[in-house]
Amino acid sequence: PAQGLGPRSQGAVQAPEGSPASSPPSPRGQVMLLGDSGVGKTCFLIQFKDGAFLSGTFIATVGIDFRNKVVTVDGVRVKLQIWDTAGQERFRSVTHAYYRDAQALLLLYDITNKSSFDNIRAWLTEIHEYAQRDVVIMLLGNKADVSSERVIRSEDGETLAREYGVPFMETSAKTGMNVELAFLAIAK
Ligand SMILES: Nc1nc2c(ncn2[C@@H]2O[C@H](COP(=O)(O)OP(=O)(O)OP(=O)(O)O)[C@@H](O)[C@H]2O)c(=O)[nH]1
């Protein structure tokens, strides 16, 4: 299995001897959100962090932004530092610089937008170029709540994910469907 961000990961901080069992230092994990502009990366992060959905005007991320959240995986607290990247092409050189520090990547497309799905191959090529070799990747088909405008079938996502040997799920940053599950899966 791919190496995760959990307690067994490389670089995980072990509790020093004699420290109270109730408050071991948390291992840390850096997670990056990637995918075309507008697929919902910022909304996905806000839903995970605050349990809220930002509807209305779409404000594209400029460069890169991050938020921290502590999750509990198999009883162990893992501090996630989550980097929200700009999907727009003009910020690519900025975001490339952060790839190598990431231990996990959530790669999103929008199930209502075919080009965001078609671009996943190009994203995976970039990932292989700039990220760590053992980086944990998960493919997410976001906006699963908008079934009326769906153009990418769930099976298409599954097939692509299988081709690259990465796990896959459909999500909704609006309803919160599978948002926490995706972060917990990569934090393992
Ligand atoms: N219905 C629905 N709309 C969503 C969902 N996620 C995001 N949106 C909408 O999609 C638009 C783009 O969302 P963002 O989160 O800003 O997209 P982004 O991927 O961060 O875009 P960049 O910052 O340019 O890379 C916004 O209008 C959101 O309200 C979702 O799961 N369902």
Ligand as a Chemical Component Dictionary entry (heavy atoms), coordinates in Angstrom:
data_LIG
# 
_chem_comp.id                   LIG 
_chem_comp.type                 NON-POLYMER 
_chem_comp.pdbx_formal_charge   0 
_chem_comp.three_letter_code    LIG 
# 
loop_
_chem_comp_atom.comp_id 
_chem_comp_atom.atom_id 
_chem_comp_atom.alt_atom_id 
_chem_comp_atom.type_symbol 
_chem_comp_atom.charge 
_chem_comp_atom.model_Cartn_x 
_chem_comp_atom.model_Cartn_y 
_chem_comp_atom.model_Cartn_z 
_chem_comp_atom.pdbx_ordinal 
LIG N1  N1  N 0 -22.800 22.612 -6.890 1  
LIG C1  C1  C 0 -21.525 22.663 -6.496 2  
LIG N2  N2  N 0 -20.784 23.773 -6.735 3  
LIG C2  C2  C 0 -19.506 23.781 -6.302 4  
LIG C3  C3  C 0 -18.923 22.683 -5.619 5  
LIG N3  N3  N 0 -17.643 23.002 -5.322 6  
LIG C4  C4  C 0 -17.438 24.237 -5.802 7  
LIG N4  N4  N 0 -18.551 24.731 -6.397 8  
LIG C5  C5  C 0 -18.700 26.038 -7.065 9  
LIG O1  O1  O 0 -17.715 26.073 -8.105 10 
LIG C6  C6  C 0 -17.118 27.349 -8.209 11 
LIG C7  C7  C 0 -15.607 27.249 -8.096 12 
LIG O2  O2  O 0 -15.248 26.815 -6.789 13 
LIG P1  P1  P 0 -13.792 27.105 -6.151 14 
LIG O3  O3  O 0 -13.688 26.289 -4.907 15 
LIG O4  O4  O 0 -13.542 28.549 -6.008 16 
LIG O5  O5  O 0 -12.838 26.530 -7.316 17 
LIG P2  P2  P 0 -11.236 26.342 -7.312 18 
LIG O6  O6  O 0 -10.964 24.977 -7.812 19 
LIG O7  O7  O 0 -10.685 26.672 -5.966 20 
LIG O8  O8  O 0 -10.758 27.424 -8.398 21 
LIG P3  P3  P 0 -9.284  28.143 -8.502 22 
LIG O9  O9  O 0 -9.058  28.823 -7.219 23 
LIG O10 O10 O 0 -9.365  29.110 -9.658 24 
LIG O11 O11 O 0 -8.309  27.070 -8.800 25 
LIG C8  C8  C 0 -17.775 28.216 -7.131 26 
LIG O12 O12 O 0 -18.799 28.998 -7.714 27 
LIG C9  C9  C 0 -18.356 27.208 -6.166 28 
LIG O13 O13 O 0 -19.504 27.707 -5.504 29 
LIG C10 C10 C 0 -19.739 21.511 -5.380 30 
LIG O14 O14 O 0 -19.332 20.486 -4.814 31 
LIG N5  N5  N 0 -21.026 21.566 -5.849 32 
# 
loop_
_chem_comp_bond.comp_id 
_chem_comp_bond.atom_id_1 
_chem_comp_bond.atom_id_2 
_chem_comp_bond.value_order 
_chem_comp_bond.pdbx_ordinal 
LIG N1  C1  SING 1  
LIG C1  N2  DOUB 2  
LIG C1  N5  SING 3  
LIG N2  C2  SING 4  
LIG C2  C3  DOUB 5  
LIG C2  N4  SING 6  
LIG C3  N3  SING 7  
LIG C3  C10 SING 8  
LIG N3  C4  DOUB 9  
LIG C4  N4  SING 10 
LIG N4  C5  SING 11 
LIG C5  O1  SING 12 
LIG C5  C9  SING 13 
LIG O1  C6  SING 14 
LIG C6  C7  SING 15 
LIG C6  C8  SING 16 
LIG C7  O2  SING 17 
LIG O2  P1  SING 18 
LIG P1  O3  DOUB 19 
LIG P1  O4  SING 20 
LIG P1  O5  SING 21 
LIG O5  P2  SING 22 
LIG P2  O6  DOUB 23 
LIG P2  O7  SING 24 
LIG P2  O8  SING 25 
LIG O8  P3  SING 26 
LIG P3  O9  DOUB 27 
LIG P3  O10 SING 28 
LIG P3  O11 SING 29 
LIG C8  O12 SING 30 
LIG C8  C9  SING 31 
LIG C9  O13 SING 32 
LIG C10 O14 DOUB 33 
LIG C10 N5  SING 34 
# 
